[in-house]
Amino acid sequence: METENAVNYKFMGRSFNDLSINDDSSAFSDCNSDRSGEFSTASSQSRRLFLACTNSDNSDEFIRQLVSDLGSCSIDEQKNAALELRLLAKNKPENRIKIAKAGAIKPLISLITSTDPYLQENGVTAILNLSLCDENKELIASSGAIKPLVRALRTGTSTSKENAACALLRLSQVEENKVAIGRSGAIPLLVNLLENGGIRGKKDASTALYSLCTVKENKIKAVEAGIMKPLVELMADFGSNMVDKSAFVLSVLVSVPEAKTALVDEGGIPVLVEIIEVGSQRQKEIAAAILLQICEDSVVYRTKVSREGAIPPLVALSQSGTNRAKQKVSY
């Protein structure tokens, strides 16, 4: 598996380190647990769940019973068990380990392939919540979760798609899972979610793609899936709240020639120049680093960038006196 190394890019005697564009702590954060809102539950179920969550003496037994109910012949029992396990995994971090140890992961994965959208959504979201525990990530992947999550990305409700993207993000934080996720067909589906999803779907897709595309193989898959069009469109829309995220995804893609070509073909250079002119300080620095990487070893691209009027704002940025610019630009 090939990942990319840091490179320095120079302009007018100043060095821009592409490590600087990885200051993504506020642009990207892990998908939060279960943000879909809760399905309504009967009052007796709510009381039962509340007691189980607050009483540690009976929680282990309660969890084991719920895991058993996942295999019930009754669809209603399966639905209730999946929902309650999902909520237990959301509300008490220590329950994530208990639920996994009780054997819930494989039956929950089987629910992700259900044709019942309610069962599928709860299965996906329960797996997402369990994946928030680092100890569970490898077990979830080795239990066969990747392909069912990809299926949910393809066929699920909007919430299932969004939570599947988040779950794949969590699994991709185990480095060896990145290629497996890419080869499972996830990349084109995430690109589709980025382009056609709601605002939450776009954010979840961009975060997952940012993680997955640190691997060269996945960068090429993303470019082949047409990622440049939505990335350029989102970067051009300052009202989308997606400029930073899209630029960060682009920053990990442009190390491969296919991405540079696609970016230019989609009209990305003038968009990046506009960001350098009117974007926030961080947006300017990301855009500059991307442009400089595009121009490296390419007279043709340097000419295109110059013709788009990039030189004056790049010079101004290189002379910026802000603390952030001082950290990112070295003489």
C-alpha positions in Angstrom: 0.0 0.0 0.0 1.5 3.3 -1.1 1.0 6.5 0.9 2.4 9.9 0.0 5.4 11.6 1.5 5.7 15.3 2.4 7.2 17.5 -0.3 8.3 21.1 -0.2 7.2 23.5 -2.9 9.0 26.8 -3.6 7.7 30.1 -5.0 9.8 33.3 -5.1 12.4 31.8 -2.8 9.9 30.8 -0.2 9.0 27.2 0.7 5.5 25.9 1.2 5.5 22.6 3.0 2.6 20.4 2.0 2.4 19.1 5.5 1.0 22.6 6.3 -2.2 21.8 4.5 -2.8 18.9 6.9 -3.9 21.3 9.7 -7.4 19.8 9.3 -8.5 19.6 13.0 -11.4 22.0 12.6 -12.2 21.2 8.9 -12.5 17.5 9.7 -13.6 15.8 12.8 -14.7 12.2 13.3 -18.3 11.6 12.5 -20.2 11.9 15.8 -22.1 9.0 17.1 -25.6 8.5 15.8 -26.6 12.0 14.6 -29.8 10.8 12.8 -32.2 11.5 15.6 -34.0 8.7 17.4 -36.9 6.6 16.4 -39.8 6.9 18.7 -40.1 4.1 21.2 -43.0 2.9 23.4 -42.8 4.2 27.0 -42.2 0.7 28.4 -39.2 0.2 26.0 -37.8 3.6 27.0 -38.1 2.8 30.7 -36.4 -0.6 30.1 -33.6 1.0 28.2 -33.1 3.8 30.8 -32.9 1.2 33.6 -30.4 -0.9 31.6 -28.2 2.1 30.9 -28.1 3.3 34.5 -27.9 0.0 36.3 -24.5 -1.6 35.8 -25.6 -4.7 37.7 -28.1 -5.8 35.1 -26.6 -4.2 31.9 -24.5 -7.2 31.0 -27.4 -9.6 31.2 -29.6 -7.1 29.3 -27.1 -6.7 26.5 -26.8 -10.5 26.2 -30.5 -10.8 25.9 -30.6 -8.1 23.2 -27.9 -9.8 21.2 -29.9 -13.0 21.4 -33.0 -11.1 20.2 -31.1 -10.0 17.1 -31.5 -13.6 15.9 -35.2 -13.8 16.7 -37.7 -15.0 14.1 -39.8 -12.0 15.0 -38.9 -8.9 12.9 -40.3 -6.7 15.7 -37.9 -8.3 18.3 -35.0 -7.8 15.9 -36.0 -4.1 15.4 -36.3 -3.4 19.1 -33.0 -5.2 19.9 -31.1 -3.4 17.1 -32.5 0.0 18.2 -31.7 -0.6 21.9 -28.2 -1.8 21.2 -27.7 1.2 19.0 -28.7 3.5 21.8 -26.7 1.7 24.4 -23.6 2.0 22.2 -24.3 5.7 21.7 -25.0 6.7 25.3 -22.3 4.9 27.3 -18.9 4.4 25.8 -18.1 1.4 28.0 -21.1 -0.4 26.5 -19.4 -0.4 23.1 -16.9 -3.0 24.4 -19.6 -4.9 26.3 -21.8 -5.2 23.3 -18.9 -6.4 21.1 -17.8 -8.9 23.6 -21.4 -10.2 23.8 -21.2 -11.2 20.2 -23.4 -8.4 18.7 -21.2 -7.4 15.8 -21.9 -10.3 13.3 -25.7 -10.3 13.8 -25.7 -6.5 13.5 -23.7 -6.7 10.2 -26.3 -9.2 8.9 -29.0 -6.6 9.5 -27.2 -4.1 7.2 -28.1 -6.4 4.3 -31.8 -6.4 5.3 -34.3 -5.2 2.8 -36.2 -3.6 5.7 -34.9 0.0 5.8 -35.6 0.4 9.5 -33.5 -2.7 10.3 -30.8 -1.7 7.9 -30.6 1.8 9.3 -30.3 0.6 12.9 -27.8 -2.0 11.9 -25.6 0.6 10.2 -25.9 3.1 13.0 -25.2 0.5 15.7 -22.0 -0.6 13.9 -21.1 3.1 13.6 -21.5 3.6 17.3 -19.5 0.5 18.1 -16.7 1.6 15.8 -16.2 4.7 17.9 -14.3 2.4 20.2 -10.8 1.8 18.8 -10.8 -1.7 20.2 -13.7 -2.7 18.0 -12.5 -1.4 14.6 -10.4 -4.4 13.6 -13.1 -6.9 14.9 -15.8 -5.1 12.9 -13.7 -5.1 9.7 -12.6 -8.8 10.2 -16.2 -9.8 10.8 -17.1 -8.7 7.3 -18.7 -5.3 7.8 -17.1 -3.5 4.8 -19.1 -4.9 2.0 -22.5 -4.6 3.8 -21.6 -1.0 4.6 -20.9 -0.4 1.0 -24.2 -1.9 0.1 -25.9 0.5 2.5 -24.1 3.3 0.7 -25.7 2.1 -2.5 -29.2 1.2 -1.5 -29.9 2.6 2.0 -31.9 5.6 3.2 -30.2 8.9 3.3 -29.4 8.3 7.0 -28.1 4.8 6.3 -25.8 6.2 3.6 -24.5 9.0 5.8 -23.9 6.7 8.8 -22.3 4.1 6.5 -19.9 6.7 5.3 -19.0 7.6 8.9 -18.6 3.9 9.8 -16.3 3.4 6.8 -14.3 6.5 7.9 -13.8 4.9 11.3 -12.7 1.6 9.8 -10.3 3.4 7.4 -8.4 4.7 10.4 -6.9 1.2 10.6 -4.4 1.7 7.7 -4.8 -1.8 6.2 -8.5 -1.3 5.8 -8.1 1.6 3.3 -7.3 -0.6 0.3 -10.0 -3.1 1.2 -12.6 -0.3 1.4 -11.5 1.1 -1.9 -11.6 -2.3 -3.6 -15.1 -2.9 -2.2 -16.6 -0.2 -4.5 -16.9 2.4 -1.8 -15.1 5.3 -3.6 -17.6 5.9 -6.5 -20.5 5.7 -4.0 -18.9 8.2 -1.7 -18.2 10.5 -4.6 -21.9 10.2 -5.5 -22.9 11.1 -1.9 -20.5 14.1 -2.1 -22.2 15.3 -5.3 -25.8 14.5 -4.6 -26.2 14.1 -0.8 -27.6 16.7 1.6 -25.2 18.9 3.5 -24.6 16.2 6.1 -24.0 13.6 3.4 -21.6 15.9 1.7 -19.6 16.4 4.9 -19.6 12.7 5.8 -18.5 11.7 2.3 -15.7 14.3 2.2 -14.4 13.2 5.5 -14.4 9.6 4.5 -12.7 10.4 1.1 -10.1 12.5 2.8 -9.1 9.5 5.0 -9.3 6.9 2.2 -7.4 8.9 -0.4 -4.2 9.0 1.5 -3.6 5.7 -0.5 -2.6 6.2 -4.1 -4.9 3.5 -5.4 -7.9 5.2 -3.9 -6.8 8.6 -5.3 -7.0 7.2 -8.8 -10.3 5.5 -8.1 -11.7 8.8 -6.9 -10.5 10.7 -9.9 -12.0 8.0 -12.2 -15.3 8.3 -10.3 -15.5 12.0 -11.3 -14.6 13.5 -7.9 -13.2 16.7 -9.4 -16.5 18.1 -10.6 -18.2 18.2 -7.2 -15.0 19.3 -5.5 -14.5 22.3 -7.8 -18.2 23.2 -7.5 -18.1 23.1 -3.7 -14.9 25.1 -3.5 -16.5 27.7 -5.8 -19.5 28.0 -3.5 -18.5 30.0 -0.5 -22.0 29.6 1.0 -21.8 25.8 1.0 -19.7 25.6 4.2 -17.7 23.0 2.2 -14.8 25.1 0.8 -12.3 23.9 3.5 -13.3 20.2 3.4 -13.3 20.1 -0.4 -9.9 21.8 -0.6 -8.4 19.4 1.9 -9.7 16.4 -0.1 -8.2 18.0 -3.2 -4.9 18.5 -1.4 -4.5 14.8 -0.9 -5.5 13.9 -4.5 -3.2 16.3 -6.5 -0.1 14.2 -5.8 -1.2 11.9 -8.7 -1.0 13.2 -12.3 -4.5 12.0 -13.1 -5.9 14.4 -10.4 -3.9 17.4 -11.7 -5.2 16.8 -15.3 -8.8 16.4 -14.1 -8.6 19.5 -11.9 -7.5 21.6 -14.8 -10.1 20.1 -17.1 -12.8 20.9 -14.6 -11.8 24.6 -14.4 -10.2 24.3 -11.0 -7.4 26.8 -11.4 -9.5 29.9 -11.5 -11.5 28.6 -8.5 -8.3 28.2 -6.5 -7.0 31.6 -7.6 -10.3 33.1 -6.4 -9.9 31.4 -3.0 -6.4 32.9 -2.6 -7.9 36.3 -3.4 -11.0 36.3 -1.2 -11.0 33.2 1.0 -10.1 32.9 4.7 -6.5 32.8 5.7 -6.5 29.0 6.0 -8.4 28.6 2.7 -5.8 30.8 1.0 -3.0 28.7 2.3 -4.6 25.4 1.3 -5.3 26.8 -2.2 -1.8 28.1 -2.6 -0.3 24.8 -1.6 -2.5 23.0 -4.1 -1.6 25.4 -6.9 2.1 25.2 -6.2 1.9 21.4 -6.2 0.1 21.5 -9.6 2.8 23.8 -11.0 5.7 21.7 -9.8 7.6 20.4 -12.9 4.9 21.7 -15.3 5.6 24.7 -17.5 2.1 24.4 -19.0 0.4 24.5 -15.7 2.6 27.4 -14.4 1.5 29.4 -17.5 -2.1 28.6 -16.9 -1.9 29.7 -13.2 0.0 32.9 -14.2 -2.7 33.8 -16.8 -5.4 33.4 -14.2 -3.8 36.2 -12.2 -2.4 34.1 -9.4 1.0 35.8 -9.0 -0.1 38.9 -7.1 -2.2 37.1 -4.5 0.5 34.4 -4.1 3.1 37.1 -3.5 0.8 38.8 -0.9 0.3 35.5 0.8 4.0 34.7 0.9 4.5 38.0 2.7 1.6 37.6 5.1 2.3 38.6 8.6 -0.4 36.4 10.3 0.7 33.8 12.8 -0.8 31.0 10.7 1.1 32.2 7.6 4.3 32.4 9.6 3.9 28.8 10.6 3.2 27.7 7.1 5.7 29.7 5.0 9.4 29.6 5.7 12.1 31.6 4.2 
